[in-house]
Amino acid sequence: MSAMAIYLLVNITKQTLVEKFLSSLWLEKGLSQNTVSAYRSDLQAFGHWLEKSERNLQQTRREDILGYLSFRMEEGKTTKTTARELSCLRTFFKYLKRENHIAKDPSLRIDNPKLGRTLPNALSETDVEKLLTAPDIATAIGYRDRTMLEVLYACGLRVSELVNLRLSDLNLKQGVVKIFGKGSKERLVPVGDEAVAWLNNYIKETRINLVKGNLFEDTVFPNNRGKKMTRQAFWYRLKAHTHTANINKKLSPHTLRHAFATHLLNHGADLRVVQLLLGHSNLSTTQIYTHIAQFRMKQLHETHHPRG
């Protein structure tokens, strides 16, 4: 067999293994398509690095993984990104070992990079009010955007959860929305009177102008072509409204989720209730918001106390 034939065989086999692994993640763990796509990108990056190093999956050693992670850090990748890539590789090699594609798991006994606790961008209640009133509600697009922002802040949703909302997920009489979060986990989230009012008016009067007569479209917030909006499209809309509101901070859709959690805690909400509302599997994920609240209180004390 020629060298080119061997090269093609190894690469085809590798791609097949990756796709089988990704399919098993989707089927067994119920991971979202976004998460599966992220795993695919991470494995492709690692595969390219292996090829340049003239190695393959069966030859991969612990030293190779350490070398790859070091290479990624030198490229400027953050510690958080590197930790995520290591988690992906661990899961992948564990799968290969389980399926008898490799004799030994090279990812064992590799420590996670130490992550510093990073606080999300702080958004005050005043900033939130400015952002909510930024869209031009005289237009159908502006009214839709205002309603989306109201729901995002009222419910603390992930952006993917917001753009994937269906009319059948809403129960506005009871003031709750059914959310399908990470890992296809379902939760009920209260909406609040203000957001319920915006949703009712939007659905009755504005949404019909966006679905372009497609009465079978079930998406709550369609784009200007009457189809489901992408996460990226909403990010651009948020960026425009941030500029209109004259908020000089880098905001993302996740910033309103952070604001939702922080403001609840600032007003005395229980941490475990916030955990349930956010759809976090572990309380430790939610605990970062207690640090934000403490940080905010310290700032207020230093600013306003005569001996601060």
DANORCOR-V548325 format. One record per pair of residues at least 24 apart in sequence whose C-alpha atoms are under 10 Angstrom apart, sorted by the first residue. I is the first residue (numbers start at 1). GAP is how many residues later the second one is. D is the distance in whole Angstrom. If there is no record, write none. Layout:
i=I gap=GAP d=D
i=I gap=GAP d=D
This chain:
i=7 gap=44 d=10
i=10 gap=46 d=8
i=10 gap=47 d=9
i=11 gap=36 d=9
i=11 gap=40 d=9
i=11 gap=45 d=9
i=14 gap=33 d=9
i=14 gap=42 d=8
i=14 gap=43 d=8
i=14 gap=44 d=10
i=15 gap=28 d=10
i=15 gap=29 d=9
i=15 gap=32 d=9
i=17 gap=75 d=9
i=17 gap=78 d=10
i=17 gap=79 d=8
i=17 gap=84 d=9
i=18 gap=25 d=8
i=18 gap=26 d=9
i=18 gap=74 d=8
i=18 gap=78 d=10
i=20 gap=75 d=10
i=21 gap=70 d=9
i=21 gap=71 d=7
i=21 gap=72 d=10
i=21 gap=74 d=7
i=21 gap=75 d=8
i=21 gap=78 d=10
i=22 gap=70 d=9
i=24 gap=71 d=9
i=25 gap=66 d=9
i=25 gap=67 d=10
i=25 gap=70 d=10
i=26 gap=157 d=9
i=28 gap=155 d=10
i=29 gap=154 d=7
i=29 gap=155 d=9
i=30 gap=152 d=8
i=30 gap=153 d=5
i=30 gap=154 d=6
i=30 gap=155 d=9
i=31 gap=150 d=10
i=31 gap=151 d=7
i=31 gap=152 d=5
i=31 gap=153 d=7
i=31 gap=154 d=10
i=32 gap=128 d=10
i=32 gap=149 d=9
i=32 gap=150 d=6
i=32 gap=151 d=6
i=32 gap=152 d=7
i=33 gap=149 d=10
i=33 gap=150 d=10
i=34 gap=126 d=9
i=34 gap=148 d=10
i=35 gap=147 d=9
i=35 gap=148 d=9
i=38 gap=46 d=10
i=38 gap=47 d=9
i=38 gap=50 d=9
i=39 gap=45 d=9
i=39 gap=46 d=8
i=39 gap=48 d=10
i=39 gap=49 d=6
i=39 gap=50 d=9
i=39 gap=52 d=10
i=39 gap=53 d=9
i=40 gap=48 d=9
i=41 gap=44 d=10
i=42 gap=39 d=10
i=42 gap=40 d=10
i=42 gap=42 d=9
i=42 gap=43 d=6
i=42 gap=44 d=9
i=42 gap=46 d=7
i=42 gap=47 d=8
i=43 gap=42 d=8
i=43 gap=45 d=8
i=43 gap=46 d=7
i=43 gap=49 d=9
i=45 gap=27 d=10
i=45 gap=40 d=10
i=46 gap=26 d=10
i=46 gap=39 d=9
i=46 gap=43 d=9
i=57 gap=36 d=9
i=57 gap=39 d=9
i=57 gap=44 d=9
i=57 gap=45 d=8
i=57 gap=49 d=10
i=58 gap=38 d=9
i=58 gap=43 d=8
i=58 gap=44 d=6
i=58 gap=45 d=8
i=58 gap=46 d=9
i=58 gap=47 d=10
i=58 gap=48 d=10
i=59 gap=43 d=9
i=59 gap=45 d=10
i=59 gap=47 d=9
i=60 gap=33 d=10
i=60 gap=42 d=9
i=60 gap=44 d=9
i=60 gap=45 d=9
i=60 gap=46 d=7
i=60 gap=47 d=9
i=61 gap=43 d=9
i=61 gap=44 d=8
i=61 gap=45 d=5
i=61 gap=46 d=8
i=62 gap=42 d=10
i=62 gap=43 d=8
i=62 gap=44 d=5
i=62 gap=45 d=6
i=62 gap=46 d=8
i=62 gap=47 d=8
i=62 gap=48 d=8
i=63 gap=43 d=8
i=63 gap=44 d=9
i=63 gap=47 d=10
i=64 gap=42 d=9
i=64 gap=43 d=9
i=65 gap=24 d=8
i=65 gap=25 d=10
i=65 gap=41 d=8
i=65 gap=42 d=7
i=65 gap=45 d=9
i=66 gap=40 d=10
i=66 gap=41 d=9
i=66 gap=44 d=8
i=66 gap=45 d=10
i=69 gap=44 d=10
i=78 gap=35 d=10
i=78 gap=37 d=10
i=79 gap=33 d=9
i=79 gap=34 d=6
i=79 gap=35 d=7
i=79 gap=36 d=6
i=79 gap=37 d=8
i=80 gap=32 d=10
i=80 gap=33 d=8
i=80 gap=34 d=9
i=80 gap=35 d=6
i=80 gap=36 d=9
i=80 gap=38 d=10
i=81 gap=32 d=10
i=82 gap=30 d=9
i=82 gap=31 d=7
i=82 gap=33 d=10
i=83 gap=28 d=9
i=83 gap=29 d=6
i=83 gap=30 d=6
i=83 gap=31 d=8
i=83 gap=32 d=8
i=84 gap=28 d=9
i=84 gap=29 d=10
i=86 gap=24 d=9
i=86 gap=25 d=9
i=86 gap=26 d=7
i=86 gap=27 d=9
i=87 gap=25 d=8
i=117 gap=171 d=8
i=117 gap=174 d=9
i=118 gap=170 d=9
i=118 gap=173 d=10
i=118 gap=174 d=10
i=119 gap=139 d=10
i=119 gap=169 d=7
i=119 gap=170 d=8
i=119 gap=172 d=8
i=119 gap=173 d=7
i=119 gap=176 d=9
i=120 gap=131 d=10
i=120 gap=134 d=9
i=120 gap=135 d=7
i=120 gap=137 d=10
i=120 gap=138 d=7
i=120 gap=139 d=9
i=120 gap=168 d=9
i=120 gap=169 d=9
i=120 gap=172 d=8
i=121 gap=128 d=8
i=121 gap=129 d=8
i=121 gap=130 d=7
i=121 gap=131 d=9
i=121 gap=133 d=9
i=121 gap=134 d=7
i=121 gap=135 d=10
i=121 gap=137 d=8
i=121 gap=138 d=9
i=121 gap=171 d=10
i=122 gap=127 d=9
i=122 gap=128 d=10
i=122 gap=129 d=9
i=122 gap=133 d=8
i=122 gap=134 d=9
i=122 gap=136 d=8
i=122 gap=137 d=7
i=122 gap=140 d=9
i=122 gap=170 d=8
i=122 gap=171 d=10
i=122 gap=174 d=9
i=123 gap=124 d=9
i=123 gap=126 d=9
i=123 gap=128 d=9
i=123 gap=132 d=7
i=123 gap=133 d=8
i=123 gap=135 d=8
i=123 gap=136 d=6
i=123 gap=137 d=10
i=123 gap=139 d=9
i=123 gap=140 d=9
i=124 gap=135 d=7
i=124 gap=138 d=9
i=124 gap=139 d=8
i=124 gap=172 d=10
i=125 gap=134 d=8
i=125 gap=135 d=10
i=125 gap=137 d=10
i=125 gap=138 d=7
i=127 gap=115 d=10
i=127 gap=118 d=8
i=127 gap=119 d=9
i=127 gap=120 d=7
i=127 gap=121 d=10
i=127 gap=122 d=10
i=127 gap=132 d=10
i=128 gap=25 d=8
i=128 gap=114 d=10
i=128 gap=117 d=10
i=128 gap=119 d=10
i=128 gap=127 d=10
i=128 gap=128 d=8
i=128 gap=131 d=8
i=128 gap=132 d=10
i=129 gap=116 d=9
i=130 gap=111 d=9
i=130 gap=112 d=9
i=130 gap=114 d=9
i=130 gap=115 d=6
i=130 gap=116 d=8
i=130 gap=117 d=8
i=131 gap=107 d=9
i=131 gap=110 d=7
i=131 gap=111 d=6
i=131 gap=112 d=9
i=131 gap=113 d=8
i=131 gap=114 d=6
i=131 gap=115 d=9
i=131 gap=116 d=8
i=131 gap=125 d=10
i=132 gap=109 d=9
i=132 gap=110 d=9
i=132 gap=113 d=9
i=133 gap=108 d=9
i=133 gap=111 d=10
i=133 gap=112 d=8
i=134 gap=104 d=10
i=134 gap=106 d=9
i=134 gap=107 d=6
i=134 gap=108 d=8
i=134 gap=109 d=9
i=134 gap=110 d=6
i=134 gap=111 d=5
i=134 gap=112 d=9
i=135 gap=102 d=9
i=135 gap=103 d=9
i=135 gap=105 d=9
i=135 gap=106 d=6
i=135 gap=107 d=10
i=135 gap=109 d=8
i=135 gap=110 d=9
i=136 gap=105 d=9
i=136 gap=108 d=10
i=137 gap=69 d=10
i=139 gap=67 d=9
i=140 gap=62 d=9
i=140 gap=65 d=9
i=140 gap=66 d=6
i=140 gap=67 d=8
i=140 gap=68 d=9
i=140 gap=69 d=7
i=140 gap=70 d=7
i=140 gap=84 d=9
i=141 gap=65 d=9
i=141 gap=66 d=9
i=141 gap=68 d=9
i=141 gap=69 d=8
i=141 gap=80 d=10
i=141 gap=81 d=10
i=141 gap=82 d=8
i=141 gap=83 d=7
i=141 gap=96 d=10
i=142 gap=64 d=10
i=142 gap=95 d=10
i=142 gap=99 d=10
i=143 gap=55 d=9
i=143 gap=56 d=10
i=143 gap=58 d=9
i=143 gap=59 d=7
i=143 gap=62 d=10
i=143 gap=63 d=7
i=143 gap=64 d=9
i=144 gap=54 d=9
i=144 gap=55 d=9
i=144 gap=58 d=7
i=144 gap=59 d=9
i=144 gap=62 d=7
i=144 gap=63 d=7
i=144 gap=66 d=9
i=144 gap=76 d=9
i=144 gap=77 d=7
i=144 gap=78 d=9
i=144 gap=79 d=9
i=145 gap=76 d=9
i=145 gap=89 d=9
i=145 gap=92 d=8
i=145 gap=93 d=8
i=145 gap=96 d=9
i=146 gap=49 d=10
i=146 gap=52 d=8
i=146 gap=53 d=10
i=146 gap=56 d=10
i=146 gap=95 d=10
i=147 gap=47 d=10
i=147 gap=48 d=7
i=147 gap=49 d=9
i=147 gap=50 d=9
i=147 gap=51 d=6
i=147 gap=52 d=6
i=147 gap=53 d=10
i=147 gap=54 d=9
i=147 gap=55 d=7
i=147 gap=56 d=10
i=147 gap=74 d=9
i=148 gap=47 d=9
i=148 gap=50 d=9
i=148 gap=51 d=9
i=148 gap=54 d=10
i=148 gap=72 d=9
i=148 gap=73 d=8
i=148 gap=86 d=9
i=149 gap=46 d=9
i=149 gap=89 d=9
i=149 gap=104 d=9
i=149 gap=107 d=8
i=150 gap=41 d=9
i=150 gap=42 d=10
i=150 gap=44 d=8
i=150 gap=45 d=5
i=150 gap=46 d=9
i=150 gap=47 d=10
i=150 gap=48 d=8
i=150 gap=49 d=9
i=150 gap=106 d=10
i=151 gap=26 d=10
i=151 gap=40 d=7
i=151 gap=41 d=9
i=151 gap=43 d=9
i=151 gap=44 d=6
i=151 gap=45 d=8
i=151 gap=47 d=9
i=151 gap=48 d=8
i=151 gap=105 d=10
i=152 gap=39 d=9
i=152 gap=43 d=9
i=152 gap=101 d=8
i=152 gap=102 d=9
i=152 gap=103 d=10
i=152 gap=104 d=7
i=152 gap=105 d=7
i=152 gap=107 d=10
i=152 gap=108 d=8
i=153 gap=38 d=9
i=153 gap=42 d=9
i=153 gap=100 d=10
i=153 gap=101 d=10
i=153 gap=102 d=9
i=153 gap=103 d=5
i=153 gap=104 d=6
i=153 gap=105 d=9
i=153 gap=106 d=7
i=153 gap=107 d=6
i=153 gap=108 d=9
i=154 gap=35 d=9
i=154 gap=36 d=8
i=154 gap=37 d=6
i=154 gap=38 d=6
i=154 gap=39 d=9
i=154 gap=40 d=8
i=154 gap=41 d=7
i=154 gap=42 d=9
i=154 gap=102 d=9
i=154 gap=103 d=9
i=154 gap=105 d=10
i=154 gap=106 d=7
i=154 gap=107 d=10
i=155 gap=24 d=10
i=155 gap=33 d=10
i=155 gap=34 d=6
i=155 gap=35 d=7
i=155 gap=36 d=6
i=155 gap=37 d=8
i=155 gap=40 d=9
i=155 gap=101 d=10
i=155 gap=102 d=8
i=155 gap=105 d=7
i=155 gap=106 d=9
i=155 gap=122 d=7
i=155 gap=123 d=8
i=156 gap=33 d=9
i=156 gap=35 d=10
i=156 gap=97 d=10
i=156 gap=98 d=9
i=156 gap=99 d=9
i=156 gap=100 d=7
i=156 gap=101 d=4
i=156 gap=102 d=7
i=156 gap=103 d=8
i=156 gap=104 d=5
i=156 gap=105 d=7
i=156 gap=118 d=9
i=156 gap=121 d=7
i=156 gap=122 d=6
i=156 gap=123 d=9
i=157 gap=24 d=9
i=157 gap=32 d=9
i=157 gap=96 d=9
i=157 gap=97 d=8
i=157 gap=99 d=8
i=157 gap=100 d=6
i=157 gap=101 d=10
i=157 gap=103 d=9
i=157 gap=120 d=9
i=157 gap=121 d=7
i=157 gap=122 d=9
i=158 gap=24 d=9
i=158 gap=73 d=10
i=158 gap=95 d=7
i=158 gap=96 d=6
i=158 gap=97 d=10
i=158 gap=98 d=9
i=158 gap=99 d=7
i=158 gap=100 d=10
i=158 gap=120 d=8
i=158 gap=121 d=10
i=159 gap=71 d=9
i=159 gap=72 d=6
i=159 gap=73 d=9
i=159 gap=75 d=8
i=159 gap=76 d=9
i=159 gap=93 d=9
i=159 gap=94 d=6
i=159 gap=95 d=7
i=159 gap=97 d=10
i=159 gap=98 d=9
i=160 gap=69 d=10
i=160 gap=70 d=8
i=160 gap=71 d=6
i=160 gap=72 d=10
i=160 gap=74 d=10
i=160 gap=93 d=10
i=161 gap=70 d=9
i=162 gap=58 d=9
i=162 gap=59 d=8
i=162 gap=67 d=10
i=162 gap=69 d=9
i=162 gap=72 d=10
i=162 gap=91 d=10
i=163 gap=56 d=8
i=163 gap=57 d=8
i=163 gap=58 d=7
i=163 gap=59 d=8
i=163 gap=60 d=10
i=163 gap=65 d=7
i=163 gap=66 d=6
i=163 gap=67 d=7
i=163 gap=68 d=7
i=163 gap=70 d=10
i=163 gap=71 d=8
i=164 gap=54 d=10
i=164 gap=55 d=7
i=164 gap=56 d=8
i=164 gap=57 d=8
i=164 gap=58 d=10
i=164 gap=64 d=7
i=164 gap=65 d=8
i=164 gap=66 d=9
i=164 gap=67 d=9
i=165 gap=53 d=8
i=165 gap=54 d=6
i=165 gap=55 d=6
i=165 gap=56 d=7
i=165 gap=57 d=10
i=165 gap=63 d=9
i=166 gap=51 d=9
i=166 gap=52 d=5
i=166 gap=53 d=5
i=166 gap=54 d=5
i=166 gap=55 d=8
i=166 gap=62 d=10
i=167 gap=36 d=9
i=167 gap=50 d=9
i=167 gap=51 d=6
i=167 gap=52 d=6
i=167 gap=53 d=5
i=167 gap=54 d=9
i=168 gap=50 d=7
i=168 gap=51 d=9
i=168 gap=52 d=9
i=169 gap=49 d=10
i=169 gap=50 d=10
i=169 gap=51 d=9
i=170 gap=26 d=10
i=170 gap=29 d=9
i=170 gap=50 d=9
i=171 gap=25 d=9
i=172 gap=24 d=6
i=172 gap=25 d=9
i=172 gap=27 d=8
i=172 gap=28 d=8
i=173 gap=27 d=10
i=179 gap=100 d=9
i=180 gap=99 d=9
i=181 gap=97 d=9
i=181 gap=98 d=7
i=181 gap=99 d=9
i=182 gap=97 d=8
i=182 gap=98 d=9
i=182 gap=99 d=9
i=185 gap=94 d=8
i=185 gap=96 d=10
i=186 gap=93 d=8
i=187 gap=89 d=8
i=187 gap=90 d=8
i=187 gap=91 d=9
i=187 gap=92 d=7
i=188 gap=88 d=9
i=188 gap=89 d=8
i=188 gap=91 d=9
i=189 gap=87 d=9
i=189 gap=88 d=6
i=189 gap=89 d=9
i=189 gap=90 d=9
i=190 gap=87 d=8
i=258 gap=30 d=10
i=258 gap=31 d=8
i=258 gap=34 d=9
i=259 gap=30 d=9
i=259 gap=33 d=10
i=261 gap=25 d=8
i=261 gap=27 d=10
i=261 gap=28 d=7
i=261 gap=29 d=9
i=261 gap=31 d=10
i=261 gap=32 d=10
i=262 gap=26 d=9
i=262 gap=27 d=6
i=262 gap=28 d=8
i=262 gap=29 d=9
i=262 gap=30 d=7
i=262 gap=31 d=6
i=262 gap=34 d=10
i=263 gap=26 d=9
i=263 gap=29 d=10
i=263 gap=30 d=8
i=264 gap=25 d=10
i=264 gap=29 d=10
i=265 gap=24 d=8
i=265 gap=25 d=7
i=265 gap=27 d=9
i=265 gap=28 d=7
i=266 gap=24 d=9
i=266 gap=26 d=9
i=266 gap=27 d=6
i=266 gap=28 d=9
i=266 gap=30 d=9
i=266 gap=31 d=9
i=267 gap=26 d=10
